[in-house]
């Protein structure tokens, strides 16, 4: 598994600097939770960070699918620019 700090840390710093509430996530007794929850203006984004080009593991794919099936916004981010663009897209303060 690749190191993701070079993707995750700048995106989280950007989120916090732009007023997002950010928390790392871990399910109790389950696997596959996205890494991070980011909330702002009533929007909650669930983000799985990966190293560039890396794909989620099968148990993550299944859990993300369950979450999406429940109407949650779940994203896999492997580049800083994509993470920042995601936050900008859902930042209602900028609309």
N, C-alpha and C positions, 0 to 999 in steps of 0.2 A: 504494500500500500504506500503510495507516495505521500510526501509531506505536503500539507496544504496551507501552512501558515503564510506563505508568500501570496496566496490568493485570499484566504480567509481574513487575515489581520487587516489589510488595507480596506477591504470592503466593510468590515465591522467598524473600523475607525471612521470611514466615510458616513456610514449609517448614523453613528452616534453624533457626529459633527452636524448632521442635518436633522437632528431631533427624533430619530427612531429609538424606540425602546428595544433593547437587544438582550437576549438571553440565550445561553447555550442550552441544548436540550438532550435529555437522556430518558428513555422510557424505563420504568421499573418493571423488571420481569419480561421484557420484550426486546427484540432487536429491530434495527432498521429505522430508528427515528432520524429525521433530518438533524443536521448539526446545530442549527440556529433558528430561533424564532425572532422575527423583527416586526414591530408593530408601530403604527402611526396613523392617526386620524381614523381609527376604526378598521384599518386594513391590517391583516396579519399575513406575513409572508413566512413560509417555512423553507429554509435554504439548506441544501446538502452541498458542502464544498468538496471539490475534488481537485486533484492535481491536473494540469493541462492534459486534455485528451482522455483522462481516466473516466470510466463508466461506473455507475453505482453497482454494488454487489446485488445478487439476485434477491436476497432478503430485503434489501433497501428498495428495490424496484417494486416488490410486492407491497411493502408498507406504504410507499409513496402512492401507489395505485389505489390502495384503500382510502388514503387521505383525500386524494383527488376525487374519488367516488363520493366522498362526503361533502364535496364542494370546497375543500381547502386549497389554497394556492401554494403549491409545492414546486420548487425549482432546484435544478442541479447547476451549479456554477463552477466553472473551471478556469475562468479568466477574470482578473480584476475589472477590466472594462465592462464585461457583461454584468458583473455584480452591481457596479455603480449605475449602469443603464437600467437595471431592474428596479433599483430603489428610486431612480428618477421617474420611471414610468408610473409607479404607484404613489408618488409623493403628491398628495392632493393640494399641498401648500403651493405647489408650483403651477397648478392648473388655473 
